[in-house]
Amino acid sequence: MIHALVEGYVDGCLLTALFRQIGQGHRKLVVHDARGASNFWKSAERYNAAARHKVMVGLADLEQAACVPAQLSTLKGGVSPNFKLRLAERMLESWIMADRAAFAAFLGVAPARLPLEPDAEPHPKKLVASLARTSKKRSIREGLAPAHQGALVGPEYTPMMAGFIDAHWDSARARPFSPSLERACESWSKV
């Protein structure tokens, strides 16, 4: 059994799918949704401490942190070797977008509209919402694009993204376009 800490529900869906796809599906993954970045980093201290005794997994967004080492340095005493913590650059949506053909088909946009280097996008979630606004699919426009000023994403963002991950997302297609996903796959395939 492996205990995993994630920032949100979609992250948990992706982590579960990823473990299955990299050959770790036989491992029971117990996912704890921290419900946000600030809660994640508070809980990460406990997971890091528990990793002294057993393997623990963590998945968070790098967000606007300067770099991965700077973000990881916030953990007291450094990261335990058994805390397999990975950060998606800049956000988990970059890993989702990296499966370019499947995600473009899901969104109803041309694959050429998706970035070749999604890890380099400054705010992948905003890009997903922007692409959704131009979708030829009404359900995508209404579900993923913000419905009102000030909202970052649409009202059905979480269930629609989780559904895409579960039914269509493929890490093997995504890995060549996302170095941070590739590093996560390499790390987690050895737990």
Secondary structure, 3 states (H helix, E strand, C coil): CEEEEECCHHHHHHHHHHHHHHHHCCCCEEEEECCCHHHHHHHHHHHHHHCCCCCEEEEEECCCCCCHHHHHCCCCCCCCCCEEEEEECCCHHHHHHCCHHHHHHHHCCCHHHCCCCHHHCCCHHHHHHHHHHCCCCHHHHHHHCCCCCCCCCCCCHHHHHHHHHHHCCCHHHHHHHCHHHHHHHHHHCCC
